[in-house]
Amino acid sequence: MEERIKIVENGICVDIEQLKKIITEEWPEFYKFSHEQGIRGEDLYASILDDIADSADGLSHETTKNAQKRLGRLEARLDWYDLYPKTDVRSIGFAVLNFLECVWPGPVEALITDDIPVILEFLDTPADKSLSAWDKWEKYWANLDYPERRKKLLENADK
């Protein structure tokens, strides 16, 4: 898969490597910073999710401004995460970006470190495997045991 996924035809891109960095490199940094501040338990994970959402939101905002500038429509509303069907591999980058933007208002067990390999695998989907990747992605999130995830988070919070 190319490192960049085109959002619109005018060469406007969201960088898949930036999305990977948000969830792989920044997650430990958010954890370390929050933990050093004395944040524990659900508050720790809520803080991490808030920081992840802020990073993803910043990437989305930067991409939007770039797209508006290139298109010559500075006030245009660009809802491109719904632009491509699931058969188009470009839809995957938008889905992950949207997911990362939206994790913080959800419960703290919405995203845990166990999810990172699943997200990275989804981002690395080859162009001809988009539908099967979407199927796997949706089944993963639909079949999670959220009470068990919450229990695991609370057990691991003080380690």
Secondary structure as GFF3:
##gff-version 3
##sequence-region A 1 159
A	DSSP	beta_strand	4	8	.	.	.	ID=ss1
A	DSSP	beta_strand	12	15	.	.	.	ID=ss2
A	DSSP	alpha_helix	16	24	.	.	.	ID=ss3
A	DSSP	alpha_helix	26	36	.	.	.	ID=ss4
A	DSSP	alpha_helix	41	71	.	.	.	ID=ss5
A	DSSP	three_ten_helix	80	82	.	.	.	ID=ss6
A	DSSP	alpha_helix	90	102	.	.	.	ID=ss7
A	DSSP	three_ten_helix	108	110	.	.	.	ID=ss8
A	DSSP	three_ten_helix	113	115	.	.	.	ID=ss9
A	DSSP	alpha_helix	116	123	.	.	.	ID=ss10
A	DSSP	three_ten_helix	127	129	.	.	.	ID=ss11
A	DSSP	alpha_helix	130	142	.	.	.	ID=ss12
A	DSSP	alpha_helix	146	156	.	.	.	ID=ss13
###
